[in-house]
Amino acid sequence: MAANKQISGDDVRKIVADEGIEFLFAQFVDMHGKPSAKLVPAHHLDDLINDGAGFAGFAAGDIGQTPDSPDMIAMPDVSTFTRLPWLPNIGRFACNVTVEGEPWPFCPRTILQNQIARAAELGYELRIGAELEYFLLRRSADGGIELADPLDDLEQPCYDMRALTRNLPFVTEVANNITALGWDNYATDHEDANGQFEQNWDYADALTTCDRSVFFRYMVESMAQERGLIATFMPKPFGHLTGNGCHFHMSLTANATAYIGITAPTVNSYKRLVVGEPTSGSTWAPAYVTYGYNNRSMMLRIPDEGRIEDRTVDGSCNPYLAATAVLAAGLDGIERGLDPGDPTSENMFKTTAAEREEMGIMTLPANLLDATRELERNDVMRKAFGSHDGRDYIDYFIERKRVEWTTFHEQISKYELDRYLQLF
């Protein structure tokens, strides 16, 4: 059963009874988009719908709680009821987090809903199609990672029919599950990197697409694990291969350097965003603040009338937060009547720094630390993401991301040892 905006609690009760569903996940996400859940027996469905499922918030990840905080309650949105196609006796609800009966301001799903409501007041609705790319891998004998398909070794494997055929048992089952969910899978392809795939479904309103994106990552990862494999949406798992994007196709967007810390939110994200000629085939992840028409070297590509693709969003994003950021930026541009300037037609990967400077084209932050600095001084994002007890969500987000940056920076890499150990 697919997510359906018309479905009611009574509809869910009937489906659970008629179709033999035994357990229900009450699922929410933290700042990083990690799904957390409780598994509730179906005979407690009424309790779940009416009272929600309780969690010790501090234990559930970065969602703005401390050890002394009251319990979080995950309240199901009954319209998101989803039967797991590969585990048909299990259902799932996407939930909003509440605390002491009130919406929790640092719940990512709630943050997006608040921005959607603001857009509606202005007469707009954001619709998004998300293109989530992933690698199929396995653990190697030495504990590292390797491609699940050892024959997938072409120098230019994009759209390779033979590699796609070898992986048909997995990708066709995923495709069938997408369609069974009611999302309408319309394409599966082998992507630009060895071992990389993309499976597309129909666009929807922003909240529905974000709910589906969280579920899609969970579904693909779970199905891979059942086969002893690893599916990863990590932005750049291999230095020499193209990374994983989560291209957003939207009807509203703009204002890039401030929100990139949210749409590309990890240390690893900035190894995917490339200035100059990429070293890993075609990166498809421009680092230039540009827009143009059917040109994949643009950050914002306009492939068709009424549709904008942001090519910098990656597979590590929290979909709710990423959608909030691009929606807030778009609404700000509309409200202030900002002129985006003329579209760019050049192959941006071929341009020099001097040429870009002459054209007035900015470059995105080069790393997560710089991205948080841009985000920190942006009032549009601060307003859009809200606050709680006098603390802006943006400040909380930046604090957690700077911990991530510091932890990364303290590690000694193989590159450093190879480069410096006996240089001096």
C-alpha positions as CSV (number, residue, x, y, z in Angstrom):
1,M,0.0,0.0,0.0
2,A,1.5,3.3,-1.0
3,A,1.5,6.6,0.9
4,N,-1.8,8.3,0.0
5,K,-2.9,11.8,1.2
6,Q,-6.5,10.6,1.3
7,I,-5.9,7.6,3.6
8,S,-7.5,7.8,7.1
9,G,-6.9,6.0,10.3
10,D,-10.0,3.8,9.6
11,D,-8.5,2.9,6.2
12,V,-5.3,1.8,7.9
13,R,-7.1,-0.3,10.4
14,K,-9.0,-2.1,7.6
15,I,-5.8,-2.7,5.6
16,V,-3.9,-4.0,8.6
17,A,-6.8,-6.4,9.5
18,D,-7.5,-7.5,5.9
19,E,-3.9,-8.0,4.7
20,G,-2.4,-9.7,7.7
21,I,0.0,-7.0,8.8
22,E,1.5,-8.0,12.1
23,F,3.9,-5.2,13.0
24,L,4.2,-1.5,12.3
25,F,7.3,0.8,12.3
26,A,6.9,4.2,13.8
27,Q,9.8,5.9,12.0
28,F,11.4,9.4,12.2
29,V,14.7,10.8,11.2
30,D,17.4,12.8,13.0
31,M,19.5,15.7,11.6
32,H,21.5,13.4,9.4
33,G,18.4,11.6,7.9
34,K,19.1,8.4,9.8
35,P,15.8,6.5,10.2
36,S,15.0,5.5,13.8
37,A,11.9,3.5,14.7
38,K,10.0,1.4,17.1
39,L,8.3,-1.8,16.0
40,V,4.8,-1.9,17.3
41,P,2.5,-5.0,17.2
42,A,-0.5,-4.5,15.0
43,H,-2.9,-5.1,17.9
44,H,-1.6,-1.9,19.4
45,L,-2.4,0.1,16.2
46,D,-5.0,2.3,17.9
47,D,-2.5,3.2,20.7
48,L,0.1,4.1,18.1
49,I,-2.2,6.3,16.0
50,N,-3.7,8.1,19.1
51,D,-0.7,8.3,21.4
52,G,2.4,7.7,19.2
53,A,5.5,5.9,20.2
54,G,7.9,7.1,22.9
55,F,11.6,7.6,22.6
56,A,14.5,8.8,24.8
57,G,15.4,11.6,22.4
58,F,19.1,12.0,23.4
59,A,19.7,8.4,22.5
60,A,18.1,8.7,19.1
61,G,20.8,10.9,17.5
62,D,21.1,14.6,16.7
63,I,17.6,15.9,17.1
64,G,18.2,18.7,19.7
65,Q,17.7,16.8,22.9
66,T,19.8,16.4,26.0
67,P,19.8,13.6,28.7
68,D,17.5,15.7,30.9
69,S,14.9,16.3,28.1
70,P,11.4,14.9,28.3
71,D,10.5,11.9,26.2
72,M,10.0,12.4,22.5
73,I,6.8,11.0,21.0
74,A,6.8,10.0,17.3
75,M,3.2,10.7,16.1
76,P,2.3,8.8,12.9
77,D,1.1,10.7,9.8
78,V,-1.5,8.1,8.8
79,S,-1.3,9.3,5.2
80,T,2.2,7.9,4.9
81,F,1.2,4.3,5.8
82,T,3.4,2.0,3.7
83,R,3.5,-1.8,3.5
84,L,7.0,-3.1,3.0
85,P,6.9,-4.8,-0.3
86,W,9.7,-7.3,0.5
87,L,8.3,-7.9,4.0
88,P,4.5,-7.8,3.5
89,N,3.6,-8.4,7.1
90,I,5.3,-5.2,8.1
91,G,3.9,-1.6,7.7
92,R,5.5,1.8,8.3
93,F,4.5,5.3,9.2
94,A,6.6,8.4,8.8
95,C,6.2,10.3,12.0
96,N,6.5,13.8,13.4
97,V,8.3,14.2,16.7
98,T,6.4,15.9,19.5
99,V,7.5,16.7,23.1
100,E,4.9,17.2,25.8
101,G,2.1,17.4,23.3
102,E,3.7,20.1,21.1
103,P,5.5,19.8,17.7
104,W,9.3,19.5,18.3
105,P,10.9,22.4,16.4
106,F,14.1,20.5,15.7
107,C,12.2,17.6,14.0
108,P,13.4,17.7,10.3
109,R,10.0,16.7,9.0
110,T,8.3,19.4,11.0
111,I,10.8,22.0,9.8
112,L,10.0,21.2,6.2
113,Q,6.2,21.3,6.9
114,N,6.6,24.8,8.4
115,Q,8.3,26.0,5.3
116,I,5.7,24.4,3.0
117,A,3.1,26.2,5.0
118,R,4.9,29.5,4.4
119,A,5.1,28.8,0.7
120,A,1.3,28.0,0.6
121,E,0.6,31.4,2.2
122,L,2.3,33.0,-0.7
123,G,0.4,30.8,-3.2
124,Y,3.2,28.3,-4.0
125,E,3.7,24.6,-3.8
126,L,7.1,22.9,-4.1
127,R,7.2,19.7,-6.1
128,I,10.3,17.6,-6.2
129,G,11.6,14.6,-8.0
130,A,14.7,13.1,-6.4
131,E,17.3,11.0,-8.3
132,L,19.1,8.9,-5.6
133,E,22.2,7.1,-6.8
134,Y,23.8,4.2,-5.0
135,F,26.7,1.8,-5.2
136,L,26.3,-2.0,-4.7
137,L,29.3,-3.2,-2.8
138,R,30.6,-6.1,-0.6
139,R,33.2,-6.4,2.1
140,S,36.6,-7.6,0.8
141,A,38.7,-10.2,2.5
142,D,40.9,-7.5,4.1
143,G,37.8,-5.7,5.6
144,G,37.7,-3.0,3.0
145,I,35.0,-2.5,0.3
146,E,34.9,-3.7,-3.3
147,L,32.3,-3.7,-6.1
148,A,29.6,-6.4,-5.7
149,D,30.1,-7.1,-9.5
150,P,33.8,-7.9,-10.2
151,L,33.1,-7.8,-13.9
152,D,31.9,-4.2,-13.8
153,D,35.3,-2.7,-14.8
154,L,34.8,-0.7,-17.9
155,E,36.5,2.6,-18.1
156,Q,33.2,4.2,-19.2
157,P,30.5,2.1,-17.7
158,C,27.5,4.5,-17.8
159,Y,24.4,2.9,-19.2
160,D,26.3,-0.4,-19.8
161,M,23.7,-3.0,-20.7
162,R,25.8,-6.0,-19.7
163,A,26.5,-4.7,-16.2
164,L,22.8,-3.8,-15.8
165,T,21.9,-7.3,-16.9
166,R,24.2,-9.0,-14.4
167,N,22.5,-7.1,-11.7
168,L,18.9,-7.6,-12.9
169,P,17.8,-9.8,-10.0
170,F,18.5,-7.0,-7.5
171,V,17.5,-3.9,-9.5
172,T,14.3,-5.4,-11.0
173,E,13.2,-6.4,-7.5
174,V,13.8,-2.8,-6.3
175,A,12.0,-1.5,-9.4
176,N,9.0,-3.8,-8.8
177,N,8.9,-2.7,-5.2
178,I,8.9,1.0,-6.1
179,T,5.9,0.4,-8.4
180,A,4.1,-1.8,-5.8
181,L,4.4,1.2,-3.5
182,G,2.5,3.3,-6.0
183,W,5.4,5.6,-6.9
184,D,5.6,4.5,-10.5
185,N,9.2,3.4,-11.3
186,Y,9.9,4.7,-14.8
187,A,13.6,3.9,-15.3
188,T,16.6,2.0,-13.9
189,D,20.1,2.7,-15.2
190,H,23.7,1.9,-14.6
191,E,25.3,5.2,-13.7
192,D,28.6,6.8,-14.5
193,A,30.7,4.9,-11.9
194,N,31.4,1.2,-11.8
195,G,28.9,-0.5,-9.5
196,Q,26.6,2.5,-9.4
197,F,22.8,2.6,-10.1
198,E,19.9,5.0,-10.2
199,Q,16.2,4.1,-10.1
200,N,13.7,6.7,-10.7
201,W,10.1,7.3,-9.7
202,D,7.5,9.9,-10.2
203,Y,7.8,13.4,-8.7
204,A,5.3,14.6,-6.0
205,D,4.9,17.4,-3.5
206,A,8.0,18.1,-1.5
207,L,6.9,16.3,1.7
208,T,5.8,13.1,-0.1
209,T,9.1,13.0,-2.1
210,C,11.2,13.4,1.1
211,D,9.2,10.7,2.9
212,R,9.8,8.4,-0.1
213,S,13.5,9.2,-0.3
214,V,14.0,8.2,3.3
215,F,12.1,5.0,2.7
216,F,13.9,4.3,-0.6
217,R,17.3,4.5,1.0
218,Y,16.2,2.2,3.8
219,M,14.6,-0.3,1.4
220,V,17.6,-0.5,-0.9
221,E,20.0,-0.9,2.0
222,S,17.8,-3.6,3.6
223,M,17.4,-5.5,0.4
224,A,21.2,-5.4,-0.2
225,Q,21.9,-6.6,3.3
226,E,19.6,-9.6,2.9
227,R,21.9,-10.7,0.0
228,G,25.1,-10.1,2.0
229,L,25.8,-6.9,0.1
230,I,26.2,-3.2,1.0
231,A,24.2,-0.5,-0.7
232,T,25.6,3.0,0.0
233,F,24.4,6.5,-0.9
234,M,27.6,8.0,0.5
235,P,28.6,10.9,-1.7
236,K,32.1,9.7,-2.6
237,P,33.1,6.2,-1.5
238,F,35.9,5.9,-4.1
239,G,38.4,8.6,-5.0
240,H,38.7,7.6,-8.6
241,L,34.9,7.1,-9.4
242,T,32.0,9.5,-9.8
243,G,30.1,10.1,-6.5
244,N,26.5,9.6,-5.5
245,G,24.1,12.5,-6.2
246,C,20.6,13.1,-5.1
247,H,19.7,15.5,-7.8
248,F,16.5,17.5,-7.0
249,H,14.2,18.4,-9.8
250,M,12.1,21.3,-8.6
251,S,9.8,24.1,-9.4
252,L,11.5,26.6,-7.0
253,T,15.1,27.3,-6.0
254,A,18.1,29.8,-5.9
255,N,20.7,31.3,-3.4
256,A,23.4,28.6,-3.3
257,T,26.5,29.2,-1.2
258,A,24.4,29.5,2.0
259,Y,22.4,26.3,1.7
260,I,25.2,24.0,0.3
261,G,26.1,23.0,3.9
262,I,22.6,21.5,4.2
263,T,22.3,19.9,0.7
264,A,25.9,18.6,0.8
265,P,26.2,18.1,4.6
266,T,29.2,15.8,5.2
267,V,33.0,16.0,5.0
268,N,32.8,13.5,2.2
269,S,30.4,15.7,0.2
270,Y,33.1,18.1,-0.9
271,K,35.1,15.4,-2.4
272,R,32.3,15.0,-4.9
273,L,32.1,18.7,-5.8
274,V,34.9,19.4,-8.2
275,V,36.5,22.6,-9.5
276,G,38.1,22.2,-12.9
277,E,38.4,19.1,-15.0
278,P,37.3,16.1,-12.9
279,T,39.7,13.3,-12.3
280,S,37.0,10.6,-11.9
281,G,35.3,10.5,-15.3
282,S,32.4,12.9,-15.4
283,T,31.7,14.2,-12.0
284,W,28.2,15.6,-12.7
285,A,28.6,17.7,-9.6
286,P,29.5,21.3,-10.5
287,A,31.0,23.5,-7.8
288,Y,30.0,26.8,-9.6
289,V,27.0,28.9,-8.6
290,T,25.5,29.0,-12.1
291,Y,22.3,28.2,-14.0
292,G,21.7,27.3,-17.6
293,Y,19.5,25.2,-19.8
294,N,20.2,21.6,-20.8
295,N,23.8,21.8,-19.6
296,R,25.1,19.3,-17.0
297,S,28.0,21.5,-16.0
298,M,25.6,23.9,-14.3
299,M,24.7,23.8,-10.6
300,L,21.1,24.6,-11.6
301,R,20.1,23.0,-14.9
302,I,16.7,23.9,-16.6
303,P,16.0,20.8,-18.6
304,D,12.5,21.7,-19.4
305,E,9.9,24.4,-18.9
306,G,8.9,24.8,-15.3
307,R,11.6,22.4,-14.0
308,I,14.9,23.1,-12.3
309,E,17.5,20.5,-11.3
310,D,19.9,21.2,-8.5
311,R,22.9,18.9,-9.3
312,T,24.9,19.6,-6.1
313,V,22.5,17.8,-3.7
314,D,24.1,14.5,-2.7
315,G,23.1,11.1,-1.3
316,S,24.0,12.0,2.3
317,C,21.5,14.8,2.6
318,N,18.6,14.8,5.0
319,P,15.8,15.2,2.3
320,Y,13.6,17.2,4.6
321,L,16.3,19.7,5.5
322,A,17.6,19.9,1.9
323,A,14.1,20.6,0.6
324,T,13.5,23.2,3.3
325,A,16.8,25.0,2.3
326,V,16.0,25.2,-1.4
327,L,12.4,26.2,-0.8
328,A,13.5,29.0,1.5
329,A,16.0,30.2,-1.0
330,G,13.5,30.2,-3.8
331,L,10.8,32.0,-1.7
332,D,13.4,34.6,-0.7
333,G,14.2,35.3,-4.3
334,I,10.6,35.6,-5.3
335,E,9.8,37.9,-2.3
336,R,12.7,40.2,-3.0
337,G,12.3,40.1,-6.8
338,L,15.9,38.9,-7.3
339,D,17.2,38.8,-10.9
340,P,19.2,35.6,-11.5
341,G,21.0,37.2,-14.4
342,D,21.5,35.6,-17.8
343,P,21.9,31.8,-18.1
344,T,25.4,30.4,-18.7
345,S,26.0,28.3,-21.7
346,E,29.7,27.4,-21.3
347,N,31.1,24.0,-20.3
348,M,32.0,25.2,-16.8
349,F,34.5,22.4,-16.3
350,K,36.6,24.0,-19.0
351,T,36.7,27.5,-17.7
352,T,39.6,29.1,-15.8
353,A,39.4,30.9,-12.5
354,A,40.1,34.2,-14.3
355,E,37.2,33.5,-16.8
356,R,34.9,32.7,-14.0
357,E,35.9,35.9,-12.1
358,E,35.2,37.9,-15.2
359,M,31.8,36.4,-15.6
360,G,31.1,37.1,-11.9
361,I,30.6,33.4,-11.1
362,M,31.1,32.3,-7.5
363,T,32.5,28.9,-6.5
364,L,30.8,26.8,-3.8
365,P,32.6,26.3,-0.5
366,A,35.5,23.9,-0.8
367,N,34.8,21.9,2.4
368,L,32.3,21.4,5.2
369,L,33.9,24.0,7.5
370,D,33.7,26.7,4.9
371,A,30.1,25.7,4.1
372,T,29.1,26.1,7.8
373,R,30.7,29.6,7.8
374,E,28.5,30.6,4.8
375,L,25.5,29.1,6.4
376,E,26.2,30.8,9.8
377,R,25.8,34.3,8.4
378,N,22.7,33.7,6.3
379,D,19.5,35.1,7.9
380,V,17.2,33.5,5.3
381,M,18.2,30.1,6.4
382,R,18.0,31.0,10.1
383,K,14.4,32.2,9.7
384,A,13.4,29.2,7.6
385,F,14.7,26.6,10.0
386,G,13.3,28.2,13.1
387,S,14.4,28.1,16.8
388,H,13.6,26.6,20.1
389,D,14.2,28.2,23.5
390,G,16.1,31.0,22.0
391,R,18.4,28.7,20.0
392,D,18.3,28.7,16.2
393,Y,18.3,25.3,14.5
394,I,21.0,26.6,12.2
395,D,23.3,27.1,15.1
396,Y,22.6,23.6,16.4
397,F,23.2,22.2,12.9
398,I,26.5,24.1,12.5
399,E,27.6,23.0,16.0
400,R,27.1,19.3,15.1
401,K,28.7,19.7,11.7
402,R,31.8,21.4,13.1
403,V,32.2,18.5,15.5
404,E,32.1,16.3,12.4
405,W,34.7,18.4,10.7
406,T,37.0,18.5,13.8
407,T,36.8,14.7,14.2
408,F,37.7,14.3,10.5
409,H,40.5,16.8,10.7
410,E,42.1,15.1,13.7
411,Q,42.6,11.8,11.7
412,I,45.9,11.1,10.1
413,S,45.4,9.9,6.6
414,K,47.5,7.6,4.5
415,Y,48.2,10.6,2.1
416,E,49.8,12.5,4.9
417,L,52.0,9.7,6.0
418,D,53.0,9.0,2.4
419,R,53.6,12.7,1.7
420,Y,55.3,13.9,4.9
421,L,56.7,11.1,6.9
422,Q,60.2,11.2,5.3
423,L,59.9,14.5,3.4
424,F,61.5,16.6,6.1
